[in-house]
Amino acid sequence: MYLSFPQLATSGKFKHVLNPNQSSNFHMSSINKVILIGRLGGDPEVRHLENGASVAKFSLATTESYKDKSDQWQDQTEWHDIVMWRYLAERAERQLKKGKLIFVEGKLTHRKWVDKEGNNRKTTEVVASTFRLLEKRENASSGYFPGENDEVAVSNKPASTTDTSGSAQENNVVEEAADDLPF
């Protein structure tokens, strides 16, 4: 069952967040979430700040296709400025290249500043909270097993005791490998 935003807001499912019937001291929460799938317009520009933080900036193109009045397909491309901080910026520097297809999730932000000529400037950016590469990396191994340059994520979840299919046994193998670390 799908609910529209007004139905969802009044359904009670998220009343702790979106209940307009509470006292006048209550301020309704809001959502600032952006999800994009697109191609990088260039390699990320990464800077390392004096405090040790890293910041990556790049443009992302999203393209929509539609049929015009003469029944011809037209493409409309929008360009989005993406900003990534800290560990995400370092990952972007290693993994992202011009033309790569990625998924980005984050929030919309607006900034104002004065340029070198004294003009007031404004920009709208997406500050990313996560990203995922949607195409195979050039140096990744084939098949389901990671290559030597792939990042390996190890789950800390315990193996299921009700699963008899063998996946619990596979989970135990992953956990044993994680316990083998020399530190």
N, C-alpha and C positions, 0 to 999 in steps of 0.2 A: 504494500500500500504506500503510495507516494502522497505526501502532503505539501501543499504550497507553503510559502513562508508564513503568511498570516495564519493558516490552519495550524502549522507547527508551533507558532508562537503561543497560540491559545489552547493547544491540545493538552497542556499540563505535562507533557513529556519533558520539557525543559523549563518548567515553572521557576526553578531556582535561578535561571538566567533571564528568561523573557516573560515574566508575569506582570502585565500592566495593571493588575487589580490590587497590587500591594500598596502599602502606605505611600504618601506623597514624598517620603524621604528616599524611596527607591528610585534609582536611575536605571533605565533599561539598558542592558548591555548591548553591544553591537558586534558585528563581525567584519573584520578586514582580512580577507583571504583571496589570494590570487593563485590560479593554477594555469600554467601555460605549457604547451608542447610546441616546440619550434626548433629552428636551426640557428646556430651561432653565426653572427655576422662577421666575427673575427675572433682571434685567439683572445682569451681573457688577459686584461692588463692588471697585473698583480703588483701591489706596493706593500712593503713591510714597514710599519710605523715604528717610531722610536720606542713605544711601550711594548713592542714585540708582537702586536696584533698585525694580521695580514688582511688586506682588502682586495677583492677582485671585482673588476667591472667589465662588462661586455654587453653587446646588443644581441637581442634574440628576435628573429623574424617568425611571425605566425601568418599563415596564408589561408584565406577562405576562398572557396570557389562558388560561383553562382551563375545562373543563366540570365542573360540580359533580355530586353524586350524582343530582340531579333533571334532569340533561342540559341545564342552563342555563349560558350563558357567563358567567364571572366574570372581573373584572380585578383584578389585584393590583399595586399600584404601590409601588416602593421609591424612597426619596430618598437621594441620594448627595451628600456635600459635596466639591466639587472646588476645588483650589488650583492656580493657575498662576503661575509666576515669570517675571520679566524680559521678554524679547521676546514670549514666549507670552502674558503678561498684557496687554501693549500691543496685541497682535493681538486678544485677546478683547475688550478695551475698544472697539475699532473695529468688530468684526464680529459680536459676539454680542448678542442681544436676547432678552428673555423669550419663551418659546414656540418658539424655533428648535430644529430637530432637528440634533444634532451627534454625531460620533464622537469619543470621547476615549480615549486610551491613556496609561497611567501606572502608578504603584505605590501600594500601600496603605500608609498610615502611621497611627500612633497617637500622640496627644499628651496630656499631663497638664498641668494648670495649676490655680491657686487663683484663684477668682473674687473679686469685690469684698467679698462677705460672708464670705470665708474658707473656703468650701466647696471640697473637692477635686473637680475636674471632669476628664472624659476625653472625647476625641473621636476618631473615625476619619475619615480624609480620603483622597481619591485625589489624589496630587500628579501632575499631568499632565505628560507629556513631549511630547505632540503632540495636536492636535485638527483636525478637518475639519468644515466646515459641510456638511451633507448636503442642503440645499435651496437653491434659487436665491436669491441676494441680491437685495434689493429694487431696488437701483440698478445691477445688473449689466446689461450689454447682452444683446440676444437673439442667439442663434446661437452659433457656435464662437469668435468673436473677442472679446477682452477689451474692456470698456468703459473709459472714462477713469478710473473709480474702482477698477478691478480691479487686483490685484497681478499683475505679470508675472514669471514665473520663467524664467530663461535657463539652459540647460544648457551646461556647459563640456566635455561629451563631444565628441570629434571625430566628424565624419560618417563613416559606414561606407563603406569602399571597395568592398565586395562588393555593396552594394545598388544595383540599377539601376532601381528603380521610380520614382525621383524624390524619395523621402523624403530621400535624401542631399542633393539639391539644396535642399530646404526647410531642412535643418539648416544648410547653408552660409549661407542668407539670415539665419537667426536669429543665427549667429555673427558675420556681418558687422555686423548691427545692434548687437551687444554691443561690437564694436570701435570703433564710431562715437562712443562716449561721450567727452565733452570733458575727462575727467580721467584 
